[in-house]
């Protein structure tokens, strides 16, 4: 029996779970359930990631403590996970005494190994808010391609990476003010000391091939950069014991949260942490997205190695979720919260669809909504549940045959496939496992069709044959339910209840049930109605519109001041200053992709007649090209033309919002025409 500890990346305690997050947690839950069904000792550990600047900002905006927000979000996360039948053995928090103690233990080991150095670095400081600015809270012009409104760590247009202090004309997104440069002492971990070890470990087979090849570049011709591990006050997190006024950076204590949550589970179950984290016989498996592999495959193993803890046996890395071939979009209604999905659709459907798409490769996953409905209806309702729904009622009173009937080798062939299906589950090739299972279903259903139990029941002299046919069909159904149990745990429970024989082991698929009584057949799964998908999309779109629109209750507007606090009104100007800016109504007559740019689209704006302007706008993340065509917008028409990597930009369109998917173009009311000045 193997002993296995499994984790998923810790969800951040500043937002709700959406269907993109669920790719990882469902993938992990399926793998854990498979291991338990195989008889291994396997625990699934997770926690909320609670520290960092974003939590503090939200707490400040809402007039609450960070602890209140953390508690509220943890309850919401657990509720959403439970709705999708995701079962953790323990779900904790990085803001726990167990995590603080383990952070101290690992920090002491790094200090003892002489891997920590102090450096004075220059940072941007928001004077109005009295805080140093994290990368995400700075916007400015890229120092390489001079593209505007770029974040503090990398350019969305040219891909350049830099420090916030390198930005041209940086602005704090917290206050709207121009930050000043200040020096501060930071603590760094010199992981270059473990260069050879990390080079060897990342190529050892613990990572997917794509990730190993990606990381190989870090070791070829240059030293690994020192890891900035501290943040100065004010900061929500754990203060570093031997460096008062400095706090461990969130990416230090977040992965340690795996261990902190394990320690809490150990305390609750009379276990020893070292049996799980310092035991060569214990496998440690991490499931993460490709966006955080750098931290999990360089910094994290460096920390574990130095402190004498077990290294990950395997880091399973997955890609991102797209919906209908595109990035999830709030405006299209495809940015779907887990709670919204659960109002409209069966969680088993999404569990199965994701499983049918997931492999051991680091590939993105596409949720094609039309295929989603078709696949679930065809595979689960039309093939699997169909075996039971068309036969169980005919043998409710007599039960299953005492001896297994001749089925032409169907059950035996299905049992022989058990190890092949298990190998696919083990490797994370869930799509292969689903294909193999559906191949068995495709062979079972013709048997039922050919023997037509609904016809046999009409002839009392064929009662024995009817019982034999139904015995075969129900055993084939149960075999499929065993193989699908990691993906569809509720269906496995329903199969156990129907046949009065709970599914407890993978080996249940190899042994037919004989002579047993049956319960009354209860409905198991409904076909997906496209109307319910549309209703889910519409609700998600409405949620987005509600964020944009003014909401009223009676005659009282319910707008809060969060946006204003995030970006306060800047310094006063005169009417003469305002008059210098020529705002004009313009029509988007063409919107095109900029292939090399991650955030830009190229707009051709008409000001009426023959007057057009070419403008590059950073709105790719928020709008589809098709929905921009023909739209009226407001532009700055007298802005000096700027040469960019992709061409000349001859103006600027006006939008609101903090960025990312939250960008909202300003549009005039009906009746406005291109060329009109906005006063």
C-alpha positions as CSV (number, residue, x, y, z in Angstrom):
1,X,0.0,0.0,0.0
2,X,1.3,3.4,-1.0
3,X,1.2,6.4,1.3
4,X,0.5,9.5,-0.7
5,X,0.1,13.2,0.2
6,X,-1.6,15.3,-2.4
7,X,-2.1,19.1,-2.7
8,X,-3.6,21.6,-5.0
9,X,-2.4,25.2,-5.3
10,X,-3.9,27.3,-2.6
11,X,-6.8,29.6,-3.8
12,X,-6.3,33.2,-2.9
13,X,-8.7,34.4,-0.2
14,X,-9.6,37.5,-2.1
15,X,-12.0,36.1,-4.7
16,X,-14.6,33.4,-5.4
17,X,-14.0,30.1,-7.1
18,X,-14.8,30.0,-10.9
19,X,-14.9,27.3,-13.5
20,X,-11.3,28.0,-14.5
21,X,-10.1,27.3,-10.9
22,X,-12.1,24.0,-11.0
23,X,-9.9,22.5,-13.7
24,X,-7.2,22.0,-11.0
25,X,-9.3,21.0,-8.0
26,X,-11.5,18.5,-10.0
27,X,-8.4,17.1,-11.6
28,X,-6.8,16.6,-8.2
29,X,-10.0,15.2,-6.5
30,X,-10.3,12.6,-9.3
31,X,-6.7,11.5,-8.9
32,X,-7.1,11.2,-5.1
33,X,-10.4,9.3,-5.3
34,X,-8.7,6.9,-7.7
35,X,-5.8,6.3,-5.3
36,X,-8.2,5.6,-2.5
37,X,-10.3,3.3,-4.6
38,X,-7.1,1.3,-5.4
39,X,-6.6,0.8,-1.6
40,X,-3.8,3.3,-1.1
41,X,-3.5,5.6,1.9
42,X,-3.9,9.0,0.3
43,X,-4.8,12.4,1.9
44,X,-5.8,15.5,0.0
45,X,-4.5,18.7,1.7
46,X,-5.3,22.3,0.8
47,X,-5.8,25.8,2.4
48,X,-6.6,29.4,1.6
49,X,-3.7,31.6,0.6
50,X,-4.4,34.6,2.9
51,X,-1.5,37.0,3.0
52,X,-0.4,39.9,0.9
53,X,-1.2,43.5,-0.1
54,X,-4.5,42.7,-1.9
55,X,-6.2,41.4,1.2
56,X,-5.2,44.5,3.1
57,X,-6.5,46.8,0.4
58,X,-9.8,45.1,0.3
59,X,-10.1,45.2,4.1
60,X,-9.3,48.9,4.0
61,X,-11.9,49.5,1.3
62,X,-14.6,47.6,3.1
63,X,-13.8,48.8,6.6
64,X,-13.3,45.3,7.9
65,X,-10.4,43.4,9.3
66,X,-8.3,41.0,7.1
67,X,-9.4,38.1,9.4
68,X,-13.1,38.8,8.7
69,X,-12.6,38.7,5.0
70,X,-10.5,35.5,5.3
71,X,-13.1,33.7,7.3
72,X,-15.9,34.8,4.9
73,X,-14.0,33.7,1.8
74,X,-13.0,30.4,3.3
75,X,-16.6,29.5,4.0
76,X,-17.5,30.5,0.4
77,X,-14.6,28.4,-1.0
78,X,-15.6,25.3,1.0
79,X,-19.2,25.7,0.0
80,X,-18.3,25.8,-3.7
81,X,-15.8,22.9,-3.5
82,X,-18.4,20.8,-1.7
83,X,-21.0,21.6,-4.4
84,X,-18.7,20.0,-6.9
85,X,-18.0,17.0,-4.6
86,X,-14.4,17.9,-4.0
87,X,-13.4,16.3,-0.8
88,X,-10.4,17.5,1.2
89,X,-9.0,15.6,4.1
90,X,-8.1,19.0,5.6
91,X,-8.7,22.5,4.3
92,X,-6.8,25.1,6.3
93,X,-5.4,28.6,6.1
94,X,-1.9,30.1,5.7
95,X,-2.8,32.5,8.5
96,X,-2.5,29.8,11.1
97,X,-0.1,29.2,14.0
98,X,1.0,25.9,12.4
99,X,2.1,27.7,9.3
100,X,3.9,30.4,11.2
101,X,5.9,27.8,13.2
102,X,6.9,26.0,10.0
103,X,7.8,29.2,8.3
104,X,10.2,29.9,11.2
105,X,11.7,26.4,11.0
106,X,12.4,26.7,7.3
107,X,13.7,30.2,7.7
108,X,16.1,29.1,10.4
109,X,17.4,26.4,8.1
110,X,18.0,28.9,5.3
111,X,19.8,31.2,7.8
112,X,21.9,28.3,9.1
113,X,22.9,27.4,5.5
114,X,24.1,31.0,4.9
115,X,21.6,31.4,2.0
116,X,20.0,34.6,3.2
117,X,21.6,38.0,2.3
118,X,20.4,41.6,2.8
119,X,20.3,44.1,0.0
120,X,19.2,47.7,-0.2
121,X,16.9,48.1,-3.1
122,X,15.0,51.0,-4.6
123,X,11.3,50.7,-4.6
124,X,8.3,52.9,-5.5
125,X,6.6,54.4,-2.4
126,X,3.0,55.8,-2.4
127,X,3.3,58.9,-0.2
128,X,-0.5,59.4,0.1
129,X,-1.1,55.8,1.1
130,X,2.1,55.5,3.1
131,X,3.1,52.1,1.6
132,X,5.6,50.6,-0.8
133,X,3.9,49.4,-3.9
134,X,3.8,45.8,-5.1
135,X,4.2,45.3,-8.9
136,X,0.4,44.9,-9.4
137,X,-0.3,48.3,-7.9
138,X,1.9,50.3,-10.4
139,X,1.0,51.3,-13.9
140,X,3.2,53.2,-16.3
141,X,4.9,53.3,-19.7
142,X,7.1,50.4,-20.7
143,X,10.8,51.4,-20.7
144,X,11.4,49.2,-23.8
145,X,8.6,49.7,-26.3
146,X,7.1,52.8,-24.6
147,X,3.6,51.3,-24.6
148,X,1.4,53.0,-22.0
149,X,-0.6,51.7,-19.1
150,X,1.6,48.7,-18.4
151,X,1.9,46.9,-15.0
152,X,4.9,47.0,-12.8
153,X,6.6,43.7,-13.7
154,X,6.2,43.0,-17.4
155,X,4.9,44.6,-20.6
156,X,1.8,43.2,-22.2
157,X,2.9,44.5,-25.6
158,X,6.5,43.5,-26.1
159,X,6.9,41.0,-23.2
160,X,9.8,42.8,-21.5
161,X,10.3,42.2,-17.8
162,X,11.5,44.9,-15.5
163,X,11.2,46.4,-12.0
164,X,8.5,49.0,-11.2
165,X,11.2,51.6,-10.8
166,X,12.1,51.2,-14.4
167,X,8.6,52.3,-15.6
168,X,8.3,55.7,-17.4
169,X,5.9,58.0,-15.5
170,X,4.7,55.4,-13.0
171,X,1.4,55.9,-11.2
172,X,0.0,54.2,-8.1
173,X,-3.2,52.4,-8.8
174,X,-4.0,52.8,-5.1
175,X,-4.1,56.5,-4.9
176,X,-3.6,57.8,-8.5
177,X,-0.6,59.7,-7.3
178,X,3.0,59.6,-8.7
179,X,5.0,57.5,-6.3
180,X,8.5,58.4,-5.3
181,X,11.6,56.2,-5.2
182,X,12.7,55.1,-1.8
183,X,15.4,52.6,-0.6
184,X,14.6,49.7,1.7
185,X,16.4,46.7,3.0
186,X,15.1,43.4,1.6
187,X,16.1,39.8,2.4
188,X,17.0,37.5,-0.4
189,X,17.5,33.8,-0.6
190,X,20.5,32.8,-2.8
191,X,19.1,29.7,-4.5
192,X,22.1,29.7,-6.9
193,X,23.9,27.9,-4.1
194,X,21.6,24.9,-5.0
195,X,22.2,25.3,-8.8
196,X,23.4,21.8,-9.4
197,X,20.8,20.2,-7.2
198,X,17.9,22.1,-8.8
199,X,19.3,21.4,-12.3
200,X,19.3,17.7,-11.5
201,X,16.0,17.6,-9.7
202,X,14.0,19.5,-12.4
203,X,15.3,17.0,-15.0
204,X,14.7,13.9,-12.8
205,X,11.2,13.1,-14.1
206,X,9.3,14.8,-11.3
207,X,7.9,17.4,-13.8
208,X,6.2,17.1,-17.2
209,X,8.6,17.1,-20.1
210,X,7.4,20.5,-21.3
211,X,8.2,22.0,-17.9
212,X,11.5,20.3,-17.6
213,X,12.6,21.6,-21.0
214,X,11.3,25.1,-20.1
215,X,13.3,25.2,-16.8
216,X,16.4,23.8,-18.5
217,X,17.0,27.3,-19.9
218,X,17.4,28.7,-16.4
219,X,20.5,26.5,-15.8
220,X,22.4,26.8,-19.0
221,X,24.5,29.9,-19.1
222,X,23.6,32.0,-16.1
223,X,23.2,32.0,-12.3
224,X,19.8,31.6,-10.7
225,X,18.7,35.0,-9.5
226,X,18.4,35.7,-5.8
227,X,14.8,35.4,-4.5
228,X,13.4,38.5,-2.8
229,X,11.7,37.0,0.2
230,X,10.7,39.9,2.4
231,X,8.3,42.9,2.2
232,X,8.5,46.0,4.5
233,X,5.7,47.1,6.7
234,X,2.8,47.7,6.3
235,X,2.1,44.2,5.1
236,X,-0.5,41.6,6.0
237,X,1.5,38.4,6.8
238,X,4.0,37.0,9.3
239,X,6.7,39.3,10.6
240,X,10.2,37.8,10.3
241,X,11.4,37.1,13.8
242,X,15.0,38.1,13.2
243,X,14.2,41.1,11.0
244,X,11.6,43.3,12.8
245,X,9.6,45.5,10.4
246,X,10.0,43.0,7.5
247,X,7.4,40.3,6.6
248,X,7.8,37.1,4.7
249,X,6.6,37.5,1.1
250,X,3.4,35.7,0.3
251,X,5.2,33.2,-2.0
252,X,7.4,32.1,1.0
253,X,4.5,31.2,3.3
254,X,2.0,30.0,0.7
255,X,3.7,26.7,-0.3
256,X,4.6,26.2,3.4
257,X,0.8,26.3,3.8
258,X,0.7,22.7,2.4
259,X,2.8,21.6,5.4
260,X,0.9,23.9,7.9
261,X,-2.4,22.4,6.8
262,X,-0.9,18.9,7.0
263,X,0.3,19.6,10.6
264,X,-3.2,20.6,11.6
265,X,-4.6,17.4,10.1
266,X,-2.0,15.4,12.0
267,X,-3.0,17.1,15.2
268,X,-6.6,16.2,14.6
269,X,-5.8,12.6,13.7
270,X,-3.1,11.7,16.1
271,X,-0.5,11.6,13.3
272,X,3.1,12.8,13.0
273,X,4.1,15.4,10.5
274,X,7.5,13.8,9.8
275,X,5.7,10.6,8.7
276,X,4.3,12.7,5.8
277,X,7.0,15.3,5.1
278,X,10.2,13.6,6.1
279,X,9.4,10.0,5.1
280,X,11.1,8.6,2.0
281,X,8.2,6.1,1.7
282,X,5.6,8.9,1.4
283,X,4.9,10.3,-2.0
284,X,4.2,14.0,-2.3
285,X,2.2,15.1,-5.3
286,X,1.4,18.8,-6.2
287,X,-1.2,19.8,-8.7
288,X,-0.7,23.3,-10.0
289,X,-1.3,25.6,-13.0
290,X,1.5,26.4,-15.5
291,X,1.5,30.1,-14.4
292,X,3.1,29.2,-11.0
293,X,5.5,26.5,-11.9
294,X,8.5,28.7,-11.4
295,X,7.8,29.0,-7.7
296,X,7.0,25.3,-7.2
297,X,9.9,24.0,-9.2
298,X,12.8,26.2,-8.1
299,X,12.1,28.1,-4.9
300,X,9.9,25.5,-3.2
301,X,12.3,22.5,-3.7
302,X,15.2,24.8,-2.6
303,X,13.4,25.5,0.7
304,X,12.5,21.8,1.2
305,X,16.0,20.6,0.5
306,X,17.6,23.1,2.8
307,X,15.3,22.3,5.7
308,X,15.5,18.5,5.3
309,X,11.9,17.9,4.1
310,X,10.8,15.5,1.4
311,X,10.9,16.8,-2.1
312,X,7.8,16.4,-4.4
313,X,7.6,13.1,-6.0
314,X,5.6,14.6,-8.9
315,X,4.5,18.1,-9.8
316,X,1.4,17.7,-12.1
317,X,1.1,20.9,-14.2
318,X,-2.0,21.8,-16.2
319,X,-2.9,24.6,-18.7
320,X,-5.6,27.2,-18.6
321,X,-9.3,27.0,-19.3
322,X,-10.9,28.5,-22.4
323,X,-14.6,28.6,-23.2
324,X,-15.6,28.1,-26.8
325,X,-12.0,28.6,-27.9
326,X,-11.6,31.9,-26.2
327,X,-10.5,33.3,-22.8
328,X,-13.2,33.4,-20.3
329,X,-15.1,36.7,-20.7
330,X,-17.4,38.6,-18.3
331,X,-18.9,40.5,-21.2
332,X,-19.8,37.2,-23.0
333,X,-21.0,35.6,-19.8
334,X,-18.4,32.9,-19.9
335,X,-16.6,34.0,-16.8
336,X,-18.8,31.7,-14.7
337,X,-18.6,31.5,-10.9
338,X,-18.8,28.0,-9.4
339,X,-21.9,29.0,-7.5
340,X,-23.6,30.3,-10.6
341,X,-22.9,27.0,-12.4
342,X,-24.4,25.0,-9.5
343,X,-27.7,27.0,-9.8
344,X,-28.3,25.6,-13.3
345,X,-26.3,22.4,-14.0
346,X,-25.3,19.1,-12.5
347,X,-21.7,19.2,-11.1
348,X,-21.2,15.6,-12.4
349,X,-21.5,16.9,-15.9
350,X,-18.5,19.3,-15.5
351,X,-16.5,16.6,-13.6
352,X,-17.0,14.2,-16.6
353,X,-16.3,16.8,-19.3
354,X,-13.1,18.0,-17.7
355,X,-12.0,14.4,-17.2
356,X,-12.6,13.7,-20.9
357,X,-10.3,16.6,-21.8
358,X,-7.5,16.4,-19.2
359,X,-4.1,14.7,-20.0
360,X,-0.7,14.5,-18.5
361,X,0.4,17.3,-20.9
362,X,0.7,20.9,-20.0
363,X,-2.1,21.8,-22.4
364,X,-4.9,24.4,-22.2
365,X,-8.4,22.9,-21.9
366,X,-11.4,24.2,-24.0
367,X,-14.9,24.0,-22.6
368,X,-17.0,23.9,-25.8
369,X,-20.5,24.4,-24.5
370,X,-22.2,22.7,-27.4
371,X,-19.9,19.7,-27.1
372,X,-20.3,19.7,-23.4
373,X,-24.0,19.1,-23.6
374,X,-23.7,16.5,-26.4
375,X,-20.9,14.5,-24.7
376,X,-22.7,14.4,-21.3
377,X,-26.0,13.5,-22.8
378,X,-24.6,10.8,-25.1
379,X,-22.0,9.2,-22.8
380,X,-23.4,9.4,-19.4
381,X,-27.2,9.5,-19.9
382,X,-27.4,7.6,-23.3
383,X,-24.8,4.9,-22.6
384,X,-24.0,4.4,-18.9
385,X,-27.2,5.3,-17.0
386,X,-29.2,3.8,-19.9
387,X,-28.0,0.3,-19.0
388,X,-29.7,0.5,-15.6
389,X,-32.7,2.6,-16.4
390,X,-33.8,0.2,-19.2
391,X,-33.4,-3.0,-17.1
392,X,-33.5,-2.5,-13.3
393,X,-37.3,-2.3,-13.0
394,X,-37.8,-5.6,-14.8
395,X,-36.0,-7.6,-12.0
396,X,-36.9,-5.5,-9.0
397,X,-38.9,-8.3,-7.5
398,X,-36.8,-11.3,-8.5
399,X,-33.2,-9.8,-8.1
400,X,-30.2,-10.9,-10.1
401,X,-29.5,-14.4,-11.3
402,X,-27.7,-16.9,-9.0
403,X,-25.2,-17.7,-11.7
404,X,-23.6,-15.3,-14.2
405,X,-25.2,-15.8,-17.6
406,X,-23.4,-16.1,-20.9
407,X,-22.8,-12.6,-22.2
408,X,-20.4,-13.4,-25.0
409,X,-17.4,-12.4,-22.8
410,X,-18.5,-8.8,-22.2
411,X,-17.9,-8.7,-18.4
412,X,-14.7,-10.6,-18.6
413,X,-13.4,-8.2,-21.3
414,X,-14.3,-5.3,-19.2
415,X,-12.5,-6.7,-16.2
416,X,-9.4,-7.3,-18.3
417,X,-9.4,-3.5,-19.2
418,X,-9.2,-2.6,-15.5
419,X,-5.5,-2.3,-15.3
420,X,-5.2,-0.3,-18.5
421,X,-7.8,2.1,-17.3
422,X,-6.0,2.3,-13.9
423,X,-2.7,3.1,-15.7
424,X,-4.4,6.0,-17.5
425,X,-5.8,7.4,-14.2
426,X,-2.4,7.0,-12.5
427,X,-0.6,8.9,-15.3
428,X,-3.2,11.8,-15.2
429,X,-4.4,10.8,-18.7
430,X,-8.0,11.0,-17.7
431,X,-9.1,11.6,-21.3
432,X,-7.6,8.2,-22.2
433,X,-9.4,6.6,-19.2
434,X,-12.7,8.0,-20.3
435,X,-12.2,6.8,-23.9
436,X,-11.5,3.2,-22.6
437,X,-14.5,3.3,-20.4
438,X,-16.8,4.5,-23.1
439,X,-15.6,1.8,-25.4
440,X,-16.9,-0.7,-22.9
441,X,-20.2,1.2,-22.7
442,X,-20.4,1.0,-26.5
443,X,-20.1,-2.8,-26.4
444,X,-22.6,-3.2,-23.5
445,X,-25.5,-1.2,-25.0
446,X,-25.8,-3.3,-28.2
447,X,-26.3,-6.4,-26.0
448,X,-29.3,-4.8,-24.4
449,X,-30.7,-3.6,-27.7
450,X,-30.3,-7.1,-29.2
451,X,-32.0,-8.8,-26.3
452,X,-34.7,-6.2,-25.8
453,X,-35.8,-6.9,-22.2
454,X,-38.8,-4.7,-22.7
455,X,-40.1,-7.3,-25.2
456,X,-39.1,-10.3,-23.1
457,X,-41.1,-9.1,-20.1
458,X,-44.3,-9.5,-22.3
459,X,-43.8,-13.3,-22.4
460,X,-44.0,-15.1,-18.9
461,X,-42.3,-18.1,-20.4
462,X,-39.2,-15.9,-21.0
463,X,-38.9,-14.8,-17.4
464,X,-35.6,-16.6,-16.9
465,X,-34.1,-15.1,-20.0
466,X,-35.3,-11.7,-18.9
467,X,-33.6,-12.1,-15.5
468,X,-30.4,-13.2,-17.3
469,X,-30.3,-10.3,-19.7
470,X,-31.0,-7.8,-16.9
471,X,-28.3,-9.5,-14.7
472,X,-25.8,-9.0,-17.4
473,X,-26.8,-5.4,-18.1
474,X,-26.8,-4.3,-14.5
475,X,-23.4,-5.9,-13.9
476,X,-21.9,-4.2,-16.9
477,X,-23.5,-0.9,-15.5
478,X,-21.9,-1.5,-12.2
479,X,-18.5,-2.2,-13.8
480,X,-18.7,1.1,-15.6
481,X,-19.7,2.8,-12.4
482,X,-16.6,1.4,-10.6
483,X,-14.3,2.7,-13.3
484,X,-16.1,6.1,-13.3
485,X,-16.2,6.4,-9.5
486,X,-13.3,8.8,-9.2
487,X,-15.0,11.1,-11.7
488,X,-18.6,10.5,-10.7
489,X,-18.7,9.6,-7.0
490,X,-22.5,10.3,-6.7
491,X,-23.2,7.9,-9.6
492,X,-21.1,5.3,-7.8
493,X,-23.2,5.8,-4.7
494,X,-26.4,5.5,-6.7
495,X,-25.2,2.3,-8.3
496,X,-24.4,0.9,-4.9
497,X,-27.8,1.8,-3.5
498,X,-29.6,0.3,-6.5
499,X,-27.8,-3.0,-6.3
500,X,-27.5,-3.0,-2.5
501,X,-23.7,-3.4,-2.8
502,X,-21.6,-0.3,-2.1
503,X,-18.7,0.3,-4.5
504,X,-15.7,0.2,-2.2
505,X,-12.8,-1.0,-4.3
506,X,-11.4,-0.9,-7.8
507,X,-11.5,-4.7,-7.7
508,X,-15.3,-4.6,-7.5
509,X,-15.2,-4.2,-11.3
510,X,-13.7,-7.7,-11.6
511,X,-16.4,-9.6,-9.7
512,X,-20.0,-9.8,-10.8
513,X,-22.9,-9.5,-8.4
514,X,-25.1,-12.6,-8.3
515,X,-28.3,-13.5,-6.5
516,X,-28.7,-10.1,-4.9
517,X,-31.8,-8.1,-4.4
518,X,-32.4,-4.7,-6.0
519,X,-33.8,-1.4,-4.7
520,X,-36.3,0.5,-6.7
521,X,-34.6,2.4,-9.5
522,X,-34.2,6.1,-8.7
523,X,-33.4,8.7,-11.3
524,X,-29.7,9.1,-11.7
525,X,-28.8,11.9,-14.2
526,X,-30.7,14.3,-16.3
527,X,-29.9,15.3,-19.9
528,X,-28.4,18.7,-20.2
529,X,-30.9,21.2,-21.6
530,X,-29.2,23.9,-23.7
531,X,-31.7,26.3,-22.2
532,X,-30.0,25.8,-18.8
533,X,-26.6,26.6,-20.3
534,X,-28.0,29.7,-21.8
535,X,-29.6,30.7,-18.5
536,X,-26.2,30.2,-16.8
537,X,-24.5,32.4,-19.4
538,X,-27.2,35.0,-19.1
539,X,-26.9,35.2,-15.3
540,X,-23.1,35.5,-15.6
541,X,-23.5,38.3,-18.1
542,X,-26.1,40.0,-15.9
543,X,-23.8,39.8,-12.9
544,X,-21.2,41.6,-15.0
545,X,-23.7,44.2,-16.1
546,X,-24.7,44.8,-12.5
547,X,-21.1,45.5,-11.7
548,X,-21.1,48.2,-14.4
549,X,-24.6,49.7,-14.1
550,X,-25.9,51.9,-11.3
551,X,-28.1,49.7,-9.1
552,X,-31.1,51.3,-7.4
553,X,-33.3,50.4,-4.5
554,X,-36.4,52.7,-4.5
555,X,-34.8,56.2,-5.0
556,X,-31.6,55.4,-3.3
557,X,-28.5,54.6,-5.3
558,X,-26.3,51.8,-3.9
559,X,-22.9,52.8,-5.3
560,X,-20.0,52.2,-2.9
561,X,-16.8,54.1,-2.8
562,X,-14.3,51.3,-3.5
563,X,-13.4,52.5,-7.0
564,X,-12.9,56.0,-5.8
565,X,-10.7,54.9,-2.9
566,X,-8.6,52.7,-5.2
567,X,-8.0,55.7,-7.5
568,X,-8.7,59.0,-5.7
569,X,-9.3,62.2,-7.7
570,X,-6.0,63.7,-8.8
571,X,-4.9,67.3,-8.5
572,X,-7.2,70.1,-9.5
573,X,-7.1,71.6,-13.0
574,X,-8.6,74.8,-14.5
575,X,-11.1,75.1,-17.3
576,X,-8.3,76.2,-19.6
577,X,-6.4,73.0,-18.8
578,X,-9.4,70.9,-19.7
579,X,-10.0,72.9,-22.9
580,X,-6.7,71.7,-24.3
581,X,-7.9,68.2,-24.5
582,X,-10.1,67.6,-27.6
583,X,-12.5,64.8,-26.9
584,X,-14.4,63.6,-30.0
585,X,-17.1,61.0,-30.7
586,X,-15.7,58.4,-33.1
587,X,-16.9,55.2,-34.7
588,X,-14.9,52.0,-34.7
589,X,-15.0,51.0,-38.4
590,X,-12.4,48.3,-38.1
591,X,-10.9,46.3,-35.2
592,X,-8.0,44.0,-35.8
593,X,-5.7,41.6,-33.9
594,X,-2.2,42.7,-33.1
595,X,-0.6,39.2,-33.3
596,X,2.5,40.0,-31.4
597,X,0.7,41.9,-28.6
598,X,-1.0,40.3,-25.6
599,X,-3.2,43.3,-24.7
600,X,-3.5,45.6,-27.8
601,X,-6.0,45.7,-30.6
602,X,-5.7,48.0,-33.6
603,X,-8.7,50.3,-34.2
604,X,-9.6,52.4,-37.2
605,X,-11.7,55.2,-35.9
606,X,-13.9,57.4,-38.1
607,X,-14.4,61.0,-37.2
608,X,-16.8,61.5,-40.1
609,X,-16.3,61.8,-43.8
610,X,-12.8,60.9,-44.9
611,X,-11.2,61.6,-41.5
612,X,-9.9,58.4,-39.8
613,X,-7.4,57.7,-37.1
614,X,-5.3,54.6,-36.3
615,X,-5.3,53.8,-32.6
616,X,-3.7,51.0,-30.6
617,X,-5.8,50.3,-27.5
618,X,-5.1,47.9,-24.6
619,X,-8.6,46.4,-24.4
620,X,-8.0,42.9,-25.9
621,X,-8.7,41.2,-22.5
622,X,-12.1,42.8,-22.2
623,X,-13.6,42.9,-25.7
624,X,-14.2,40.6,-28.7
625,X,-13.3,42.2,-32.0
626,X,-16.8,41.5,-33.4
627,X,-18.5,43.5,-30.6
628,X,-16.3,46.5,-31.2
629,X,-17.2,46.9,-34.9
630,X,-19.5,49.9,-35.5
631,X,-19.4,51.0,-31.8
632,X,-19.3,54.7,-31.0
633,X,-16.6,55.7,-28.5
634,X,-15.0,58.8,-27.1
635,X,-11.4,59.5,-28.2
636,X,-8.7,62.1,-27.5
637,X,-8.3,63.5,-31.0
638,X,-5.5,66.0,-30.5
639,X,-3.0,63.6,-28.7
640,X,0.4,63.7,-30.3
641,X,1.0,60.7,-32.5
642,X,3.3,58.1,-31.0
643,X,5.5,55.6,-32.8
644,X,5.1,52.1,-31.3
645,X,6.5,48.7,-32.2
646,X,3.4,47.9,-34.2
647,X,2.9,51.2,-36.0
648,X,1.8,54.8,-35.3
649,X,-1.0,55.4,-32.7
650,X,-2.9,58.6,-33.5
651,X,-5.0,59.1,-30.4
652,X,-6.5,57.3,-27.5
653,X,-9.9,55.8,-26.7
654,X,-11.4,56.6,-23.3
655,X,-12.2,53.8,-20.9
656,X,-12.7,53.2,-17.2
657,X,-11.8,50.3,-14.9
658,X,-8.6,49.0,-13.2
659,X,-7.5,46.9,-16.2
660,X,-7.4,43.2,-17.2
661,X,-11.0,42.1,-18.0
662,X,-12.4,45.0,-16.0
663,X,-12.1,47.6,-18.8
664,X,-15.2,49.6,-19.9
665,X,-15.2,51.8,-23.0
666,X,-17.1,55.0,-22.6
667,X,-19.8,55.5,-25.2
668,X,-22.1,58.4,-26.0
669,X,-25.9,58.1,-25.9
670,X,-27.9,57.4,-29.1
671,X,-28.0,60.4,-31.4
672,X,-24.4,61.3,-31.1
673,X,-22.4,61.2,-34.4
674,X,-18.7,60.8,-35.2
675,X,-16.8,64.1,-35.1
676,X,-18.9,65.8,-32.4
677,X,-16.8,67.3,-29.7
678,X,-17.4,66.2,-26.1
679,X,-17.7,69.2,-23.8
